[in-house]
Amino acid sequence: MNIGVIGPGDLGEVIVRKLRDADYPVRMANSRGPESLRGLAAKTGAMPVSVEQVVQDVDILFIVVPQKAISKLPKGLLNKAKKETIVIDVGNYYPFRDGRIDEIENGLTESVWVERQLGRPVVKVFNSIIAKALAEADVLLEVEIVLLCRFLETIPRQKKSSLKSLIESDSILLTPGQSLTRGGNNLDHLFTAPIRRRKNFSCG
């Protein structure tokens, strides 16, 4: 399974490191170009590429950028991605940083706004976990991203053409623009839940 990461900043770098530690092939990109990521590439083995290249032929794409940067991504960027690519929105809207976004201020959910900018459904995950907590997590928490990836890996095997087709699935509860859930539990909560809940979780 190939993974792309746009925005390997504080949280994005943790995601890159953990995915590479689990031996997933990872491409990463930012607005400054591949050369700016050579150091992280040398440390992790992730491949630095352009923003246009990072979306191509990946099964999962993490977008870990400030909300204001979403609209600055190249127009039609996700047209270069496979239709089965899972797009994960890790961002949060902070008006003091991003400036006022009227649609969100008027009640539109953040990820629906992101979907409209990208033209693709997104799943909102990891936006409630800060980089320091994720980086310093215990061994069980270390596997959280791997669990998510293996869970999402089942989607192509189900021959689903898009995330929208999963809404009526018996095993997955998903509303476009909202968090991924399984059995009614937000996955973000799963990763900080008691050990006994994690032991009962299956990605299959």
GIQUISUL-V713920 format. One record per helix or strand. SS is the DSSP state (alpha for helix, beta for strand). FROM is the first residue (numbers start at 1). LEN is the number of residues. If there is no record, write none. Layout:
SS_FROM_LEN + SS_FROM_LEN
//
This chain:
beta_2_5 + alpha_10_12 + beta_25_5 + alpha_34_11 + beta_47_2 + alpha_51_4 + beta_60_4 + alpha_67_4 + alpha_77_4 + beta_86_4 + alpha_95_4 + alpha_102_4 + alpha_110_9 + beta_123_2 + alpha_131_5 + alpha_139_4 + alpha_144_9 + alpha_154_4 + alpha_163_4 + beta_173_1 + beta_179_1 + beta_181_2 + beta_185_2 + alpha_187_5 + alpha_195_5
//
